Amino acid sequence: MQAESLEVLEKASVAPAQARAIVRAIEIEIAGAKDTLATKNDLSSLGADLRGEIAALKAELRGEMGALRAELCGELAALRAELRGEMAALAAQLRTEMAQQGAELRAEMHRMLGNHTRQMYLALLGQMTVMLGFFYFFLTQLR
C-alpha cells in the first residue's frame, strides 16, 4: 500500500480501516487491469501476427484471382472460337443464299429478255410486212 494514498484518505476524514480497504481495492483493480492492458510488446507482436495474416490472405487472394483470370481467359477463348465458327457458318449460308438468288435473278432476266427479244423481232417482222405491203401496193399502182 502506498502511504500517500492513505494520508489523502485520512485527511478527507475517512476512517483508517476504510481508507486501507479503499486503497487495497484500488490496488487490486490496478493489478487486474495490468492483465487486460496491452503493452508495447503485446501490440508489436499483435501487429506482426496481423501482418503475417494479411500477407497470407494477400497471397491466397492473388492465387485465387490468378486462377479466376485463367478460367475467364479460357472461357473467353472458347466463346471467341464458338462465335467465329458461327460467323463462318452464317457467312457460308449467306453466300449460298446469295448464289441461289443470283441464279434465280439471272434466269428471270433471261426469260424476260427472251420474251422481249421475241416481241421485238415480231414487231420488226410486222413492220417489214407492212412496209413490203405498201411497197407492193405502190409498185402495182405505178405500173
C-alpha positions as CSV (number, residue, x, y, z in Angstrom):
1,M,0.0,0.0,0.0
2,Q,1.1,3.5,-0.7
3,A,1.4,5.7,2.3
4,E,0.5,8.8,0.3
5,S,-2.9,7.3,-0.7
6,L,-3.7,6.5,2.9
7,E,-2.8,10.1,4.0
8,V,-5.1,11.6,1.3
9,L,-8.0,9.5,2.5
10,E,-7.3,10.2,6.3
11,K,-7.2,13.9,5.5
12,A,-10.6,13.6,3.9
13,S,-11.9,12.2,7.3
14,V,-12.1,8.6,6.2
15,A,-11.6,6.0,8.9
16,P,-8.2,4.3,8.7
17,A,-9.8,0.8,8.2
18,Q,-12.0,2.2,5.3
19,A,-9.0,4.1,3.9
20,R,-6.9,0.8,3.8
21,A,-9.9,-1.1,2.3
22,I,-10.3,1.6,-0.5
23,V,-6.6,1.7,-1.3
24,R,-6.4,-2.1,-1.3
25,A,-9.4,-2.3,-3.6
26,I,-7.8,0.2,-6.0
27,E,-4.5,-1.8,-6.0
28,I,-6.4,-5.0,-6.8
29,E,-8.1,-3.2,-9.7
30,I,-4.9,-1.8,-11.0
31,A,-3.2,-5.3,-10.8
32,G,-6.2,-6.8,-12.6
33,A,-6.0,-4.0,-15.2
34,K,-2.4,-4.8,-15.9
35,D,-3.5,-8.2,-17.3
36,T,-6.1,-6.5,-19.5
37,L,-3.9,-3.6,-20.7
38,A,-1.8,-4.2,-23.7
39,T,1.9,-3.4,-23.5
40,K,4.0,-2.1,-26.3
41,N,5.4,-5.6,-26.8
42,D,1.9,-7.0,-26.9
43,L,0.9,-4.5,-29.6
44,S,4.0,-5.1,-31.7
45,S,3.6,-8.9,-31.5
46,L,-0.1,-8.5,-32.4
47,G,0.9,-6.2,-35.3
48,A,3.4,-8.8,-36.5
49,D,0.7,-11.5,-36.3
50,L,-1.7,-9.3,-38.3
51,R,0.9,-8.5,-40.9
52,G,1.6,-12.3,-41.3
53,E,-2.1,-13.0,-41.7
54,I,-2.6,-10.1,-44.1
55,A,0.4,-11.4,-46.2
56,A,-1.1,-14.9,-46.2
57,L,-4.5,-13.6,-47.2
58,K,-2.9,-11.4,-49.9
59,A,-1.1,-14.4,-51.3
60,E,-4.3,-16.5,-51.2
61,L,-6.3,-13.8,-52.9
62,R,-3.7,-13.4,-55.6
63,G,-3.7,-17.1,-56.2
64,E,-7.5,-17.2,-56.4
65,M,-7.5,-14.1,-58.7
66,G,-4.9,-15.8,-60.9
67,A,-7.0,-19.0,-61.1
68,L,-10.1,-16.9,-61.9
69,R,-8.2,-15.0,-64.6
70,A,-7.0,-18.2,-66.2
71,E,-10.5,-19.6,-66.1
72,L,-12.0,-16.4,-67.5
73,C,-9.4,-16.4,-70.3
74,G,-10.2,-20.0,-71.2
75,E,-13.9,-19.2,-71.3
76,L,-13.3,-16.2,-73.4
77,A,-11.2,-18.2,-75.9
78,A,-13.9,-20.8,-76.1
79,L,-16.6,-18.2,-76.7
80,R,-14.4,-16.5,-79.3
81,A,-13.9,-19.8,-81.1
82,E,-17.6,-20.6,-80.9
83,L,-18.5,-17.1,-82.3
84,R,-16.0,-17.4,-85.1
85,G,-17.5,-20.8,-86.0
86,E,-21.0,-19.4,-86.0
87,M,-19.9,-16.4,-88.1
88,A,-18.2,-18.7,-90.7
89,A,-21.4,-20.9,-90.8
90,L,-23.6,-17.8,-91.3
91,A,-21.2,-16.4,-94.0
92,A,-21.4,-19.7,-95.9
93,Q,-25.2,-19.8,-95.6
94,L,-25.4,-16.2,-96.8
95,R,-23.1,-17.0,-99.8
96,T,-25.3,-20.0,-100.7
97,E,-28.5,-17.9,-100.4
98,M,-26.9,-15.1,-102.5
99,A,-25.8,-17.6,-105.1
100,Q,-29.3,-19.1,-105.3
101,Q,-30.9,-15.7,-105.6
102,G,-28.3,-14.6,-108.2
103,A,-29.1,-17.7,-110.2
104,E,-32.8,-17.1,-109.9
105,L,-32.4,-13.5,-110.9
106,R,-30.3,-14.4,-114.0
107,A,-32.9,-17.0,-115.0
108,E,-35.7,-14.4,-114.6
109,M,-33.7,-11.9,-116.6
110,H,-33.0,-14.4,-119.4
111,R,-36.7,-15.3,-119.5
112,M,-37.7,-11.7,-119.7
113,L,-35.0,-10.8,-122.2
114,G,-36.1,-13.8,-124.4
115,N,-39.7,-12.6,-124.2
116,H,-38.8,-9.0,-125.1
117,T,-36.4,-10.1,-127.9
118,R,-39.1,-12.3,-129.4
119,Q,-41.6,-9.4,-129.2
120,M,-39.1,-7.0,-130.8
121,Y,-38.4,-9.4,-133.7
122,L,-42.1,-10.0,-134.2
123,A,-42.7,-6.2,-134.2
124,L,-39.9,-5.7,-136.7
125,L,-41.3,-8.6,-138.9
126,G,-44.7,-7.0,-138.7
127,Q,-43.4,-3.6,-139.7
128,M,-41.4,-5.1,-142.5
129,T,-44.5,-6.9,-143.7
130,V,-46.5,-3.6,-143.6
131,M,-43.7,-1.8,-145.4
132,L,-43.4,-4.5,-148.1
133,G,-47.2,-4.4,-148.4
134,F,-47.1,-0.6,-149.0
135,F,-44.1,-1.0,-151.4
136,Y,-46.0,-3.7,-153.3
137,F,-49.1,-1.6,-153.4
138,F,-47.2,1.4,-154.8
139,L,-45.4,-0.8,-157.3
140,T,-48.7,-2.2,-158.6
141,Q,-50.3,1.2,-158.7
142,L,-47.5,2.8,-160.7
143,R,-47.4,0.3,-163.5
